[in-house]
Amino acid sequence: MTSPRTRWFGLLFISLAVSLIIVDSTIINVSIPSIIEDLGITSTQVQWVQESYTLVFAALLLVFGALADRFGRRRVMVLGMAIFVVSSVIAGFSQSGDILIAARVLQGFGGAMVLPTTLSLVNATFQGKERGIAFAIWGSTIGGMVAVGPLLGGWLTTDYSWRWAFGINIPIGIIIIIGALLTVQESKEESASGSIDWLGAFYSVIAMSTLVFALIEGRTYGWWEVNKPFTVGDWTWPGKISIIPVLFLVFILASTLFIAHGANRIRKGKSALISFNLFTIASFRNGNIAAMVISLGEFGIILSLPLWLQFVIGYDALQTGFVLLGLAGGAFVASGLAGGLSGRVSPVTMVRMGILLEIVGVTGVGFAITPTASWVNVVPWLFVYGLGVGLATAQLTNVILKDVPVQESGQASGTQSTSRQLGSALGIAILGTILFTSVQIQLTNDLTSEGLPEEQVTQVVTAVVDSAGGAIVQLEADPTTQPVADNAKQALSDGTRYGAFAAAGFLVLGFLATLSLGSTRKEEVEQIKESDENHVI
């Protein structure tokens, strides 16, 4: 057994590990324009720089959670952090978009090894009231780091280089590894038996990978008809239709096989990546649906805002980070508000209040976005948005896990984390597609209606879309193309607005999903008392 002091020092390094993983999912957002300028990456690569990390992260959470239970949680966390550090070195020295994307994929592997093990280590290390405090610290770290990432990335990109957004991971990661080995006690599930569900892991990775790839690349290769041949090395897709609908079909097939295979293993008394029996619990089932849809709406808009702030409004990366800090301010206030409401308002009610605030905030952001707007128009709505995120996100975890048997809480936690990450990945894919497709259509129509030759229209639209808006700066600098730059600014502003409204729409669906999580007033009071005694974030 570790001493009380050592346990809390261990929690410090566990929380640092969570911070690093979560920050890296958002720190890159404000650095994208600088990466576009330096590496010349396309708009599709922009999505993949952000998406590849989240996609791999989401796809492997369940796998590494199961492996950590069996082979040692600290061991898997330390190994994951080592992979994360090495991949950060590769990312920081990347000389092309493809190498950077590959490094982000490797970071996703490391991140997926770290996050579920930190939750399990907290659960195994602390007991009673101490566990409640430790979980609160763990959960607050995640909420705070989501918003701090853009500010940190903006500062490093503006004063140094976008490469330092990755370079900062190296010394912190090494400190975490050493600290964890010295202060965190190893733990694993001694009762773990049976074979690991590798086939289920394969099905889950194939399902999520094909879905997100199809959503991102649909506008490139064609949603049905072939816009561009799909090639891998010397091989070219031979089909008469685009590969995209085929990938959607693969997603459906892999998802079906994953569910059928997992249910069959459970019937035979074997372990599966997801305990499908948990989905017979209404709060768990409906809560996971709500978590996925809410995450889709919550984080998808973060893709487009930094592009709009820098390429249309003209802010640098640091200024963009300060604007997005409005979200962090709202989340910070929400943490105090949630504490004051605890004992008087049920977790379900706080989740609903939070989602409604998110809907108001993101809708307000949509209406505030114009080519002539400034931070004054956007920050108040981001604050409201952050207030909603702070109220809804942590409390939703309580709601999802409240009826789950204690012995299955680890697997349930991994499942709800996967639901959130999948929602985040889909949000970036869907809202990114909405953004760039609307920019392409609107800019083409505007330039064509002004009488520009078709060849010139194609050239300008391709430059703006492929650079994710970065070409606007060059167009604006040339007096002969200034009017075209104005059209491009309007198109990017409108695309960002449509993305915000789409995010609001998904949040409305998430709110509707929470209506099935209702309980009587008596049950709410009991849940609050139980939450106070055995708090889980």
C-alpha positions in Angstrom: 0.0 0.0 0.0 1.2 3.5 -0.8 1.2 6.2 1.9 -1.4 8.9 1.9 1.1 11.5 0.8 2.5 9.3 -2.0 -1.0 8.7 -3.2 -1.7 12.4 -3.6 1.6 13.0 -5.3 0.7 10.1 -7.6 -2.6 11.9 -8.4 -0.6 14.9 -9.4 1.2 13.0 -12.1 -1.9 11.2 -13.2 -3.7 14.5 -13.6 -0.7 15.9 -15.5 -0.9 12.9 -17.8 -4.6 13.6 -18.4 -3.8 17.3 -19.0 -1.3 16.5 -21.6 -3.6 14.2 -23.5 -6.6 16.5 -23.4 -4.5 19.6 -24.3 -3.2 17.9 -27.4 -6.7 17.4 -28.7 -7.2 21.2 -28.7 -3.8 22.9 -28.8 -3.4 22.3 -32.5 -6.6 24.2 -33.5 -5.1 27.7 -33.3 -1.8 26.5 -34.9 -3.5 25.2 -38.0 -3.1 28.5 -40.0 0.6 28.6 -39.3 0.9 24.9 -40.2 -0.9 25.6 -43.5 1.5 28.4 -44.3 4.6 26.5 -43.3 3.8 23.0 -44.7 1.3 24.0 -47.5 -1.2 21.4 -46.4 -4.7 21.1 -48.0 -8.1 21.6 -46.3 -8.5 17.8 -46.3 -5.2 17.4 -44.6 -6.3 20.1 -42.1 -9.2 17.9 -41.1 -6.9 14.9 -40.8 -4.3 16.7 -38.7 -7.1 17.3 -36.2 -9.1 14.2 -36.9 -6.5 11.4 -37.0 -5.6 11.9 -33.3 -9.2 11.9 -32.2 -10.2 9.0 -34.4 -7.4 6.7 -33.3 -7.9 7.8 -29.7 -11.6 6.9 -29.8 -11.1 3.7 -31.7 -8.6 2.2 -29.2 -9.9 3.4 -25.8 -11.7 0.2 -25.1 -8.9 -2.0 -26.3 -6.2 -0.4 -24.1 -8.6 -0.2 -21.2 -9.0 -4.0 -21.3 -5.2 -4.5 -21.8 -4.4 -2.3 -18.9 -6.8 -4.2 -16.6 -5.0 -7.4 -17.4 -1.3 -6.4 -17.8 -1.1 -3.4 -15.4 -2.6 0.0 -15.5 0.6 2.0 -14.5 2.6 -0.1 -17.0 0.2 0.8 -19.9 0.0 4.4 -18.9 3.8 4.8 -18.8 4.2 3.0 -22.1 1.5 5.2 -23.6 3.2 8.4 -22.4 6.5 7.2 -23.8 4.8 6.7 -27.2 3.2 10.1 -26.9 6.6 11.8 -26.2 8.2 10.0 -29.2 5.3 10.9 -31.5 5.5 14.6 -30.3 9.2 14.7 -31.4 8.2 13.4 -34.9 5.3 15.9 -35.1 7.5 18.8 -34.0 10.1 18.0 -36.7 7.6 17.2 -39.5 8.4 18.6 -42.9 5.2 17.6 -44.7 1.5 17.2 -43.9 1.7 13.4 -44.4 4.4 13.0 -41.7 2.5 15.3 -39.4 -0.7 13.3 -39.8 1.3 10.0 -39.2 2.7 11.5 -36.0 -0.8 12.5 -34.9 -1.9 8.9 -35.5 0.9 7.7 -33.2 -0.1 10.3 -30.6 -3.6 8.9 -30.7 -2.2 5.4 -29.8 -0.4 6.9 -26.9 -3.3 9.0 -25.7 -5.7 6.0 -25.9 -3.3 4.1 -23.6 -3.1 6.9 -21.1 -6.7 8.2 -20.6 -8.5 5.1 -19.5 -5.7 3.9 -17.3 -5.7 7.2 -15.4 -9.3 6.7 -14.5 -8.7 3.1 -13.4 -5.7 4.1 -11.4 -7.6 6.7 -9.5 -10.4 4.2 -8.8 -7.9 1.6 -7.6 -5.7 4.0 -5.5 -8.3 5.9 -3.5 -11.2 4.7 -1.3 -14.2 6.3 0.3 -14.3 10.1 0.5 -10.8 10.4 -0.8 -11.9 8.7 -4.0 -14.6 11.3 -4.5 -12.1 14.1 -4.1 -9.6 12.4 -6.5 -12.3 11.8 -9.1 -13.3 15.5 -8.8 -9.7 16.6 -9.5 -9.4 14.1 -12.4 -12.7 15.4 -14.0 -11.9 19.1 -13.4 -8.5 18.6 -15.1 -10.2 17.4 -18.3 -12.7 20.2 -18.3 -10.1 22.9 -17.8 -7.6 21.6 -20.2 -10.1 21.6 -23.1 -10.2 25.4 -23.0 -6.5 26.0 -22.0 -5.2 24.2 -25.0 -6.0 26.9 -27.6 -4.5 29.7 -25.4 -1.3 27.7 -24.9 -1.1 26.8 -28.5 -1.7 30.4 -29.5 1.1 31.7 -27.3 3.6 29.1 -28.5 2.7 29.6 -32.1 2.8 33.4 -32.0 5.9 33.9 -29.9 7.8 30.8 -31.0 6.6 28.3 -33.6 3.7 25.9 -34.1 6.3 23.2 -33.6 6.5 24.1 -29.9 2.9 23.1 -29.5 4.2 19.6 -29.8 7.7 20.3 -28.3 6.2 21.2 -25.0 4.9 17.6 -24.6 8.5 16.2 -24.4 9.8 17.6 -21.1 6.3 17.3 -19.4 5.9 13.8 -20.7 9.3 12.7 -19.3 8.4 14.3 -15.9 5.1 12.3 -15.9 6.9 9.0 -16.6 9.4 9.4 -13.8 6.9 10.7 -11.4 4.4 7.9 -12.1 7.1 5.2 -11.6 8.1 6.7 -8.3 4.6 7.5 -6.8 1.9 5.5 -8.5 1.4 1.9 -7.3 0.8 -0.7 -10.0 -2.7 -2.2 -10.2 -4.5 -4.7 -12.4 -7.6 -6.9 -12.3 -6.5 -10.1 -10.7 -9.7 -11.8 -11.6 -9.2 -11.1 -15.3 -9.5 -14.3 -17.3 -10.2 -15.5 -20.8 -8.9 -14.3 -24.1 -8.9 -10.6 -25.1 -11.5 -9.8 -27.7 -9.1 -9.0 -30.5 -11.7 -9.6 -33.3 -14.1 -7.2 -31.6 -11.3 -4.6 -31.5 -10.6 -5.2 -35.2 -14.3 -4.7 -36.0 -14.6 -1.5 -33.9 -11.5 0.1 -35.5 -12.7 -0.7 -39.0 -16.1 0.7 -38.3 -15.0 4.0 -36.9 -12.1 4.4 -39.4 -14.3 3.9 -42.5 -17.1 6.1 -41.2 -14.9 9.1 -40.4 -12.8 8.7 -43.6 -15.9 8.6 -45.7 -17.3 11.8 -44.0 -14.1 13.7 -44.5 -13.2 12.6 -48.0 -16.7 12.5 -49.4 -16.4 15.9 -51.0 -13.0 15.0 -52.5 -13.8 11.6 -54.0 -17.5 12.1 -54.6 -20.5 11.1 -52.5 -21.7 8.8 -55.3 -20.2 9.6 -58.6 -16.4 9.6 -58.9 -14.9 13.2 -58.6 -11.4 12.0 -58.1 -9.9 8.5 -58.4 -9.0 6.9 -55.1 -5.5 5.5 -55.2 -3.2 3.7 -52.7 0.3 3.4 -54.1 -0.1 2.1 -57.7 -3.6 0.7 -57.1 -6.6 2.7 -58.2 -10.2 2.0 -57.1 -11.8 0.3 -60.2 -15.5 0.9 -59.3 -17.9 2.8 -61.5 -19.1 4.6 -58.4 -17.1 6.5 -55.8 -15.4 4.5 -53.0 -17.3 6.6 -50.4 -20.6 4.8 -50.5 -18.7 1.5 -50.3 -16.9 2.7 -47.2 -20.3 3.6 -45.6 -21.4 0.0 -46.4 -18.2 -1.3 -44.8 -19.0 0.8 -41.7 -22.5 -0.7 -41.4 -21.2 -4.2 -41.9 -18.3 -3.9 -39.4 -20.7 -2.3 -36.8 -23.1 -5.1 -37.3 -20.4 -7.7 -36.9 -19.0 -6.0 -33.8 -22.4 -6.1 -32.1 -23.2 -9.6 -33.1 -19.7 -10.9 -32.2 -19.7 -9.1 -28.8 -23.2 -10.4 -27.9 -22.1 -13.9 -28.9 -19.0 -13.8 -26.6 -21.1 -12.6 -23.7 -23.6 -15.5 -24.2 -20.7 -17.9 -24.0 -19.4 -16.3 -20.8 -16.4 -14.7 -22.5 -15.3 -11.1 -22.1 -16.1 -8.5 -24.8 -14.9 -5.0 -25.5 -18.3 -3.7 -24.5 -20.6 -5.4 -22.0 -23.8 -5.2 -24.1 -25.8 -6.2 -21.0 -25.1 -2.7 -19.7 -27.2 -1.3 -22.5 -30.3 -2.9 -20.9 -29.8 -0.1 -18.2 -31.9 2.8 -19.5 -29.8 5.5 -17.9 -26.6 4.0 -19.3 -28.0 3.4 -22.8 -29.7 6.8 -23.2 -26.9 8.6 -21.4 -24.3 7.3 -23.9 -26.5 8.4 -26.8 -26.8 11.8 -25.3 -23.0 12.0 -24.6 -22.1 11.1 -28.2 -24.5 13.6 -29.8 -23.6 16.4 -27.3 -19.9 15.9 -28.0 -20.6 16.0 -31.7 -22.1 19.5 -31.2 -19.7 20.7 -28.5 -16.4 20.3 -30.2 -17.0 20.3 -33.9 -17.3 24.1 -34.0 -13.8 24.5 -32.6 -12.5 23.4 -36.0 -13.8 26.4 -37.9 -13.6 29.2 -35.4 -9.8 29.6 -35.4 -9.8 29.6 -39.2 -12.4 32.3 -39.4 -10.7 34.4 -36.6 -7.3 34.4 -38.3 -8.1 34.4 -42.1 -11.2 36.6 -42.1 -10.9 38.8 -39.0 -7.1 38.9 -39.1 -6.1 37.8 -35.6 -2.9 36.0 -34.9 -2.7 32.7 -33.1 -2.3 34.3 -29.6 -5.2 36.6 -30.1 -7.3 33.7 -31.3 -6.4 31.8 -28.1 -7.5 34.7 -26.0 -10.9 34.8 -27.8 -11.4 31.1 -27.2 -10.5 31.6 -23.6 -14.0 33.0 -23.2 -15.1 29.4 -23.3 -12.7 28.6 -20.4 -14.1 31.5 -18.4 -17.6 30.1 -18.8 -16.5 26.6 -17.8 -14.7 28.0 -14.7 -17.8 29.9 -13.5 -19.9 26.8 -14.2 -17.7 24.7 -11.8 -18.5 27.1 -8.9 -22.2 27.3 -10.0 -22.4 23.5 -10.0 -21.0 23.3 -6.5 -23.7 25.8 -5.3 -26.5 23.8 -7.0 -25.3 20.5 -5.6 -27.9 19.1 -3.2 -30.6 21.3 -4.6 -30.6 20.4 -8.3 -30.3 16.9 -9.6 -27.4 15.9 -12.0 -30.0 15.3 -14.8 -31.4 18.8 -14.4 -27.9 20.4 -14.4 -27.1 18.4 -17.6 -30.2 19.8 -19.3 -29.5 23.4 -18.1 -26.0 23.0 -19.5 -27.1 21.8 -22.9 -29.7 24.6 -23.2 -26.9 27.1 -22.4 -24.7 25.5 -25.0 -27.5 25.8 -27.6 -28.0 29.5 -26.8 -24.2 30.1 -26.9 -23.4 28.3 -30.1 -26.4 29.8 -31.9 -25.3 33.2 -30.7 -21.9 32.6 -32.1 -23.5 31.7 -35.5 -25.4 35.0 -35.6 -22.3 37.0 -34.5 -20.1 35.7 -37.3 -19.7 38.2 -40.1 -16.7 39.4 -42.1 -16.6 42.6 -40.1 -17.2 41.1 -36.6 -14.7 41.3 -33.8 -14.0 39.5 -30.5 -16.6 41.7 -28.8 -19.3 40.1 -30.8 -18.1 36.5 -30.2 -16.7 36.2 -26.7 -19.9 36.8 -24.7 -21.6 33.9 -26.6 -18.5 31.7 -26.1 -18.8 32.4 -22.4 -22.4 31.2 -22.4 -21.3 28.2 -24.4 -18.5 27.4 -21.9 -20.9 27.8 -19.0 -23.1 25.1 -20.6 -20.2 22.8 -21.3 -19.1 23.1 -17.7 -22.5 22.3 -16.3 -23.3 19.5 -18.7 -20.1 17.5 -19.4 -19.0 16.3 -15.9 -22.6 15.8 -14.6 -23.5 13.6 -17.6 -20.9 11.1 -16.5 -22.6 10.8 -13.1 -26.0 10.3 -14.9 -24.6 7.6 -17.2 -22.9 5.6 -14.4 -25.4 6.0 -11.6 -27.2 2.6 -12.2 -24.2 0.6 -13.3 -23.1 -2.2 -10.9 -19.8 -1.3 -9.2 -18.0 -4.4 -10.6 -18.7 -3.2 -14.1 -17.9 0.5 -13.6 -14.5 0.3 -15.2 -15.9 -1.1 -18.5 -18.8 1.3 -18.3 -16.4 4.3 -17.9 -14.5 3.2 -20.9 -17.7 2.9 -22.9 -18.9 6.4 -22.0 -15.4 7.8 -22.8 -15.6 6.1 -26.2 -19.0 7.6 -26.9 -17.7 11.1 -26.2 -14.6 10.6 -28.3 -16.6 9.1 -31.2 -19.0 12.1 -31.0 -16.0 14.5 -31.0 -14.5 12.7 -34.1 -17.8 12.8 -36.0 -18.3 16.4 -35.1 -15.0 17.4 -36.7 -15.8 15.3 -39.7 -19.4 16.4 -40.3 -19.0 20.1 -39.4 -15.7 20.3 -41.3 -17.5 18.9 -44.3 -20.3 21.4 -43.9 -17.8 24.3 -43.6 -15.6 23.5 -46.7 -18.5 22.3 -48.9 -20.5 25.5 -48.3 -17.4 27.6 -48.9 -16.9 25.8 -52.2 -20.5 26.1 -53.4 -21.0 29.7 -52.3 -17.7 31.1 -53.6 -18.2 29.4 -56.9 -21.7 30.9 -57.3 -20.6 34.4 -56.2 -17.7 34.5 -58.5 -19.6 33.1 -61.4 -22.4 35.6 -61.0 -19.9 38.4 -61.1 -18.8 37.2 -64.6 -15.4 35.7 -63.8 -14.2 33.2 -66.4 -14.8 29.6 -65.3 -11.1 28.7 -65.3 -10.4 31.6 -62.9 -13.3 30.7 -60.7 -12.0 27.2 -60.4 -8.5 28.4 -59.7 -9.6 30.7 -56.9 -12.1 28.3 -55.3 -9.6 25.5 -55.3 -6.9 27.7 -53.7 -9.2 29.0 -51.0 -10.7 25.6 -50.1 -7.5 23.6 -50.3 -5.8 26.1 -48.1 -8.7 26.0 -45.6 -9.0 29.8 -46.1 -5.3 30.6 -46.0 -5.2 31.9 -49.6 -7.5 34.8 -48.6 -4.5 36.6 -47.1 -2.6 36.5 -50.5 -5.8 37.5 -52.4 -6.3 40.5 -50.1 -2.7 41.6 -50.4 -3.0 42.0 -54.2 -5.2 45.0 -55.2 -6.3 43.3 -58.4 -7.8 40.4 -56.4 -9.2 42.4 -53.4 -12.8 42.0 -54.5 -12.3 38.2 -54.8 -10.8 38.2 -51.3 -14.0 39.9 -50.0 -16.1 37.2 -51.6 -13.9 34.5 -50.0 -14.2 36.2 -46.6 -18.0 36.2 -46.9 -18.0 32.6 -48.0 -15.8 31.4 -45.1 -17.9 33.5 -42.7 -21.1 31.9 -44.0 -19.6 28.4 -43.9 -18.5 29.0 -40.3 -22.0 30.2 -39.4 -23.6 27.2 -41.0 -21.3 25.0 -39.0 -22.4 26.7 -35.8 -26.0 26.3 -36.6 -25.5 22.6 -37.4 -23.7 22.2 -34.0 -26.7 23.8 -32.3 -28.9 21.4 -34.1 -27.0 18.4 -32.8 -27.1 19.8 -29.3 -30.9 20.1 -29.6 -30.9 16.3 -30.4 -28.7 15.8 -27.4 -31.1 17.7 -25.2 -34.0 15.6 -26.5 -32.0 12.4 -25.7 -31.7 13.6 -22.1 -35.5 13.7 -21.7 -35.4 9.9 -21.4 -33.1 10.2 -18.4 -35.8 11.8 -16.2 -36.6 10.6 -12.7 -39.0 11.5 -10.0 -38.2 14.2 -7.5 -37.8 11.6 -4.7 -35.3 9.7 -6.9 -33.5 12.9 -7.7 -33.0 13.6 -4.0 -31.7 10.1 -3.4 -29.3 10.5 -6.4 -28.0 13.7 -5.0 -27.3 12.2 -1.6 -25.7 9.2 -3.2 -23.5 11.5 -5.4 -22.4 13.4 -2.3 -21.4 10.1 -0.6 -19.8 8.4 -3.6 -19.0 11.1 -6.2 -17.9 10.0 -9.6 -16.8 12.4 -12.3 
